[in-house]
Amino acid sequence: MRRKIRHADTTDAQVVGSVGPRRRPRRLAVLPAGEDRPRLSAPMNAVLAARLGALLAVAPVEGEHLTEAGETYIGSSSGSWCWLRPRDW
């Protein structure tokens, strides 16, 4: 019999922007600790998007930027940190 085992570690990542409307972002642009270029998170559910949108709505905007993969996001200087599992981005 086979069993599928998933392993995920958490890591620090700074929220540096978002994709979609600021009050209901679809994804976050995160900068993992020790990396130079941000990545986009996995798509967020409506509840999480609303909670994070309340914080992002008051953060200063820093224009459009690109991730390493060439995806566009709106930069934010919120300076917020969050815990992410690698499968989230």
C-alpha positions in Angstrom: 0.0 0.0 0.0 1.3 3.5 -0.8 0.8 6.6 1.3 1.3 10.1 0.1 3.2 12.1 2.7 3.5 15.9 2.3 6.2 17.8 4.1 6.1 21.6 4.4 8.4 23.9 6.3 7.5 27.5 7.3 9.7 30.5 6.5 9.7 34.2 7.0 8.5 36.3 4.1 7.9 40.1 3.8 4.7 41.2 2.1 5.8 43.6 -0.6 2.7 44.0 -2.7 -0.5 42.3 -4.1 -2.3 41.3 -7.2 -5.9 42.4 -7.7 -7.9 45.1 -5.9 -6.2 46.3 -2.7 -9.3 45.7 -0.6 -9.6 42.1 -1.9 -6.2 40.9 -3.2 -6.1 37.7 -5.2 -2.5 36.9 -4.4 0.3 38.5 -2.3 3.8 39.4 -3.6 6.1 38.1 -0.9 9.9 38.3 -0.5 11.2 35.2 1.3 14.0 35.8 3.8 17.4 35.7 2.0 16.0 36.1 -1.5 16.3 39.1 -3.8 13.2 38.9 -5.9 9.6 38.5 -4.7 7.3 35.6 -5.6 3.5 35.5 -5.7 1.6 33.5 -3.2 -1.1 30.9 -4.0 -4.5 32.3 -4.6 -6.3 33.4 -1.4 -9.8 32.5 -0.3 -12.3 35.3 0.2 -12.1 35.5 4.0 -8.3 35.8 4.0 -8.4 38.3 1.1 -10.8 40.5 3.0 -8.7 40.4 6.2 -5.4 41.2 4.4 -7.2 43.8 2.2 -8.0 45.8 5.2 -4.3 46.1 6.0 -3.1 46.6 2.4 -5.7 49.4 1.8 -3.9 51.7 4.2 -0.3 50.8 3.1 1.5 53.3 0.8 1.6 52.2 -2.9 4.9 52.0 -4.7 3.7 51.4 -8.3 3.9 48.3 -10.5 6.7 45.7 -10.3 7.6 42.4 -11.8 8.4 39.1 -10.0 11.2 36.9 -11.3 8.7 35.0 -13.4 7.5 38.2 -15.0 4.2 38.5 -13.2 3.0 42.0 -12.4 2.0 43.2 -8.9 1.3 46.5 -7.2 4.1 47.3 -4.7 3.4 48.2 -1.1 5.6 49.5 1.6 3.6 47.8 4.4 6.8 46.2 5.8 4.6 43.3 7.1 6.0 39.9 7.7 4.1 36.6 7.6 4.8 32.9 7.9 4.4 30.9 4.7 4.8 27.3 3.7 6.7 26.9 0.5 3.6 25.3 -1.2 1.9 28.7 -0.7 4.2 30.4 -3.2 
